[in-house]
Amino acid sequence: PGSWVRRSVRASGQTALSSRRLNELLAAIKGNHPDTKVLKLKNYIGPESNTWVLNKVLDAMRLNDTCEALYIQNFNEGMLDEQLAKLTAVLKRGHIWSLNIGENYLITPKAWNRFAKALAHTHVTHMYASEHVVSKEQKTKFRDVIRANRKKHRRHDSPENLAVIAQVTNM
């Protein structure tokens, strides 16, 4: 009659999770390594990184108390609404004050609206998001919240934090 063919049950894109570089990054994040103080993800994972990879990174970030500046830009395939929600939870922990989330073009306007509301519950005082993916109203909301957040802490302008401040660019 018919012939049976075994199909792989691996989920597409999961092979990236076994990357040595990714696992070193995850260990550094979870271990609060000093190199994660200003964390530029593009130095560790490529722009082709998928949602599986970004989820692992964001889950690890929930355990990190060291990162003050996060560059999570240009992950168009990996940064979607779900990942923005995970990032929001990370930001609400209050450790990160500087965020570059530009060039993530597949996040929906609805998710950006939720992010704009949640931003007030973070300590983000400096942020870059690509202007052509957020509306003027969202951009105004971001700016207003960020200015208000500057009253919550002084890490963004403290002489004691100059080593970090000097590394924060493109915000």
C-alpha positions as YAML, in Angstrom:
chain: A
units: angstrom
residues:
- id: 1
  name: PRO
  ca: [0.00, 0.00, 0.00]
- id: 2
  name: GLY
  ca: [1.54, 3.34, 1.03]
- id: 3
  name: SER
  ca: [5.07, 3.89, 2.23]
- id: 4
  name: TRP
  ca: [5.73, 5.59, 5.51]
- id: 5
  name: VAL
  ca: [8.43, 8.27, 5.67]
- id: 6
  name: ARG
  ca: [9.83, 9.48, 8.99]
- id: 7
  name: ARG
  ca: [9.87, 13.25, 9.24]
- id: 8
  name: SER
  ca: [12.11, 15.28, 11.49]
- id: 9
  name: VAL
  ca: [10.36, 16.76, 14.50]
- id: 10
  name: ARG
  ca: [12.96, 19.46, 15.13]
- id: 11
  name: ALA
  ca: [11.54, 22.95, 15.12]
- id: 12
  name: SER
  ca: [12.95, 25.13, 12.40]
- id: 13
  name: GLY
  ca: [15.62, 27.51, 13.62]
- id: 14
  name: GLN
  ca: [16.47, 25.71, 16.86]
- id: 15
  name: THR
  ca: [19.93, 24.68, 15.67]
- id: 16
  name: ALA
  ca: [21.13, 28.24, 16.34]
- id: 17
  name: LEU
  ca: [20.58, 27.57, 20.04]
- id: 18
  name: SER
  ca: [23.58, 25.22, 20.12]
- id: 19
  name: SER
  ca: [25.99, 27.90, 18.88]
- id: 20
  name: ARG
  ca: [29.10, 28.16, 21.07]
- id: 21
  name: ARG
  ca: [29.07, 31.97, 20.77]
- id: 22
  name: LEU
  ca: [25.43, 32.18, 21.86]
- id: 23
  name: ASN
  ca: [25.99, 29.90, 24.84]
- id: 24
  name: GLU
  ca: [29.02, 31.96, 25.93]
- id: 25
  name: LEU
  ca: [26.86, 35.07, 25.71]
- id: 26
  name: LEU
  ca: [24.08, 33.47, 27.76]
- id: 27
  name: ALA
  ca: [26.59, 32.38, 30.43]
- id: 28
  name: ALA
  ca: [28.02, 35.91, 30.59]
- id: 29
  name: ILE
  ca: [24.57, 37.45, 30.91]
- id: 30
  name: LYS
  ca: [23.41, 35.00, 33.59]
- id: 31
  name: GLY
  ca: [26.73, 35.33, 35.42]
- id: 32
  name: ASN
  ca: [26.58, 39.14, 35.50]
- id: 33
  name: HIS
  ca: [29.91, 39.36, 33.69]
- id: 34
  name: PRO
  ca: [31.31, 42.93, 33.59]
- id: 35
  name: ASP
  ca: [31.26, 42.79, 29.77]
- id: 36
  name: THR
  ca: [27.46, 42.84, 29.96]
- id: 37
  name: LYS
  ca: [27.39, 46.31, 31.53]
- id: 38
  name: VAL
  ca: [27.12, 47.79, 28.02]
- id: 39
  name: LEU
  ca: [25.75, 44.90, 25.99]
- id: 40
  name: LYS
  ca: [25.82, 45.19, 22.21]
- id: 41
  name: LEU
  ca: [24.19, 41.99, 21.06]
- id: 42
  name: LYS
  ca: [25.43, 42.41, 17.49]
- id: 43
  name: ASN
  ca: [28.92, 41.66, 18.82]
- id: 44
  name: TYR
  ca: [27.71, 38.16, 19.75]
- id: 45
  name: ILE
  ca: [24.83, 37.18, 17.48]
- id: 46
  name: GLY
  ca: [24.00, 38.10, 13.90]
- id: 47
  name: PRO
  ca: [21.07, 40.07, 12.49]
- id: 48
  name: GLU
  ca: [19.64, 36.80, 11.13]
- id: 49
  name: SER
  ca: [19.04, 35.59, 14.69]
- id: 50
  name: ASN
  ca: [15.54, 34.19, 15.05]
- id: 51
  name: THR
  ca: [12.94, 34.39, 17.79]
- id: 52
  name: TRP
  ca: [14.34, 31.25, 19.48]
- id: 53
  name: VAL
  ca: [17.69, 33.02, 19.97]
- id: 54
  name: LEU
  ca: [16.20, 36.33, 21.09]
- id: 55
  name: ASN
  ca: [13.93, 34.54, 23.56]
- id: 56
  name: LYS
  ca: [16.97, 32.80, 25.11]
- id: 57
  name: VAL
  ca: [18.83, 36.12, 25.37]
- id: 58
  name: LEU
  ca: [15.84, 37.93, 26.88]
- id: 59
  name: ASP
  ca: [15.17, 35.10, 29.34]
- id: 60
  name: ALA
  ca: [18.82, 35.31, 30.44]
- id: 61
  name: MET
  ca: [18.52, 39.11, 30.77]
- id: 62
  name: ARG
  ca: [15.84, 38.57, 33.43]
- id: 63
  name: LEU
  ca: [18.65, 37.17, 35.61]
- id: 64
  name: ASN
  ca: [21.16, 39.93, 34.89]
- id: 65
  name: ASP
  ca: [21.75, 42.78, 37.35]
- id: 66
  name: THR
  ca: [24.80, 44.23, 35.58]
- id: 67
  name: CYS
  ca: [23.55, 45.53, 32.22]
- id: 68
  name: GLU
  ca: [22.90, 49.27, 32.10]
- id: 69
  name: ALA
  ca: [22.91, 49.79, 28.33]
- id: 70
  name: LEU
  ca: [21.37, 47.32, 25.91]
- id: 71
  name: TYR
  ca: [21.76, 47.41, 22.15]
- id: 72
  name: ILE
  ca: [19.15, 45.05, 20.75]
- id: 73
  name: GLN
  ca: [18.83, 46.58, 17.30]
- id: 74
  name: ASN
  ca: [18.68, 45.09, 13.82]
- id: 75
  name: PHE
  ca: [17.09, 41.74, 14.69]
- id: 76
  name: ASN
  ca: [14.28, 42.01, 12.20]
- id: 77
  name: GLU
  ca: [13.52, 38.28, 12.08]
- id: 78
  name: GLY
  ca: [13.99, 37.71, 15.81]
- id: 79
  name: MET
  ca: [12.44, 40.77, 17.43]
- id: 80
  name: LEU
  ca: [8.67, 40.59, 17.18]
- id: 81
  name: ASP
  ca: [5.80, 41.51, 19.52]
- id: 82
  name: GLU
  ca: [6.48, 38.60, 21.89]
- id: 83
  name: GLN
  ca: [10.14, 39.58, 22.22]
- id: 84
  name: LEU
  ca: [9.24, 43.23, 22.81]
- id: 85
  name: ALA
  ca: [6.99, 42.08, 25.67]
- id: 86
  name: LYS
  ca: [9.87, 40.03, 27.12]
- id: 87
  name: LEU
  ca: [12.18, 43.03, 26.76]
- id: 88
  name: THR
  ca: [9.62, 45.16, 28.59]
- id: 89
  name: ALA
  ca: [9.71, 42.73, 31.52]
- id: 90
  name: VAL
  ca: [13.51, 42.98, 31.56]
- id: 91
  name: LEU
  ca: [13.38, 46.78, 31.52]
- id: 92
  name: LYS
  ca: [10.88, 46.87, 34.38]
- id: 93
  name: ARG
  ca: [13.55, 45.33, 36.60]
- id: 94
  name: GLY
  ca: [15.14, 48.83, 36.58]
- id: 95
  name: HIS
  ca: [18.76, 48.03, 35.76]
- id: 96
  name: ILE
  ca: [18.85, 49.16, 32.11]
- id: 97
  name: TRP
  ca: [18.72, 52.91, 31.54]
- id: 98
  name: SER
  ca: [19.93, 53.08, 27.93]
- id: 99
  name: LEU
  ca: [18.28, 51.19, 25.07]
- id: 100
  name: ASN
  ca: [18.86, 50.98, 21.33]
- id: 101
  name: ILE
  ca: [15.97, 49.06, 19.78]
- id: 102
  name: GLY
  ca: [16.26, 50.44, 16.24]
- id: 103
  name: GLU
  ca: [15.87, 48.56, 12.98]
- id: 104
  name: ASN
  ca: [13.35, 46.03, 14.29]
- id: 105
  name: TYR
  ca: [10.75, 46.48, 11.58]
- id: 106
  name: LEU
  ca: [8.27, 43.67, 12.26]
- id: 107
  name: ILE
  ca: [6.97, 44.85, 15.64]
- id: 108
  name: THR
  ca: [3.35, 45.91, 15.31]
- id: 109
  name: PRO
  ca: [2.01, 49.37, 16.19]
- id: 110
  name: LYS
  ca: [-0.14, 47.71, 18.88]
- id: 111
  name: ALA
  ca: [2.97, 46.26, 20.54]
- id: 112
  name: TRP
  ca: [4.74, 49.63, 20.35]
- id: 113
  name: ASN
  ca: [1.72, 51.20, 22.10]
- id: 114
  name: ARG
  ca: [1.95, 48.66, 24.93]
- id: 115
  name: PHE
  ca: [5.69, 49.33, 25.16]
- id: 116
  name: ALA
  ca: [5.08, 53.10, 25.33]
- id: 117
  name: LYS
  ca: [2.71, 52.63, 28.28]
- id: 118
  name: ALA
  ca: [5.08, 50.26, 30.07]
- id: 119
  name: LEU
  ca: [8.10, 52.53, 29.59]
- id: 120
  name: ALA
  ca: [6.97, 54.62, 32.57]
- id: 121
  name: HIS
  ca: [7.59, 51.56, 34.77]
- id: 122
  name: THR
  ca: [11.24, 51.34, 33.73]
- id: 123
  name: HIS
  ca: [14.37, 53.42, 34.35]
- id: 124
  name: VAL
  ca: [15.08, 54.03, 30.65]
- id: 125
  name: THR
  ca: [16.42, 57.56, 30.25]
- id: 126
  name: HIS
  ca: [17.99, 57.22, 26.81]
- id: 127
  name: MET
  ca: [16.53, 55.33, 23.88]
- id: 128
  name: TYR
  ca: [16.74, 54.98, 20.13]
- id: 129
  name: ALA
  ca: [13.94, 53.42, 18.09]
- id: 130
  name: SER
  ca: [13.70, 53.70, 14.29]
- id: 131
  name: GLU
  ca: [11.46, 56.61, 13.46]
- id: 132
  name: HIS
  ca: [9.77, 54.97, 10.48]
- id: 133
  name: VAL
  ca: [8.37, 52.12, 12.61]
- id: 134
  name: VAL
  ca: [6.88, 54.25, 15.38]
- id: 135
  name: SER
  ca: [4.23, 56.91, 14.92]
- id: 136
  name: LYS
  ca: [4.70, 60.56, 15.85]
- id: 137
  name: GLU
  ca: [2.37, 60.01, 18.80]
- id: 138
  name: GLN
  ca: [4.38, 57.01, 20.01]
- id: 139
  name: LYS
  ca: [7.63, 58.94, 19.59]
- id: 140
  name: THR
  ca: [6.20, 61.82, 21.65]
- id: 141
  name: LYS
  ca: [5.05, 59.38, 24.35]
- id: 142
  name: PHE
  ca: [8.52, 57.77, 24.42]
- id: 143
  name: ARG
  ca: [10.19, 61.18, 24.74]
- id: 144
  name: ASP
  ca: [7.87, 62.36, 27.51]
- id: 145
  name: VAL
  ca: [8.27, 59.17, 29.56]
- id: 146
  name: ILE
  ca: [12.04, 59.11, 29.10]
- id: 147
  name: ARG
  ca: [12.33, 62.70, 30.32]
- id: 148
  name: ALA
  ca: [10.23, 61.86, 33.37]
- id: 149
  name: ASN
  ca: [12.36, 58.75, 34.00]
- id: 150
  name: ARG
  ca: [15.45, 60.96, 34.35]
- id: 151
  name: LYS
  ca: [14.17, 61.97, 37.77]
- id: 152
  name: LYS
  ca: [14.28, 58.33, 38.99]
- id: 153
  name: HIS
  ca: [18.07, 57.93, 39.04]
- id: 154
  name: ARG
  ca: [21.37, 59.63, 38.14]
- id: 155
  name: ARG
  ca: [23.22, 56.78, 36.39]
- id: 156
  name: HIS
  ca: [22.90, 58.58, 33.06]
- id: 157
  name: ASP
  ca: [24.75, 61.69, 34.26]
- id: 158
  name: SER
  ca: [26.73, 60.63, 37.32]
- id: 159
  name: PRO
  ca: [30.52, 61.15, 37.32]
- id: 160
  name: GLU
  ca: [30.79, 57.81, 39.13]
- id: 161
  name: ASN
  ca: [29.25, 56.12, 36.07]
- id: 162
  name: LEU
  ca: [31.42, 57.84, 33.46]
- id: 163
  name: ALA
  ca: [32.94, 54.56, 32.24]
- id: 164
  name: VAL
  ca: [29.50, 53.35, 31.17]
- id: 165
  name: ILE
  ca: [28.24, 56.72, 29.96]
- id: 166
  name: ALA
  ca: [31.24, 57.07, 27.64]
- id: 167
  name: GLN
  ca: [30.32, 53.79, 25.93]
- id: 168
  name: VAL
  ca: [26.71, 54.76, 25.30]
- id: 169
  name: THR
  ca: [26.38, 56.02, 21.73]
- id: 170
  name: ASN
  ca: [23.62, 56.35, 19.14]
- id: 171
  name: MET
  ca: [20.77, 57.14, 21.54]
...
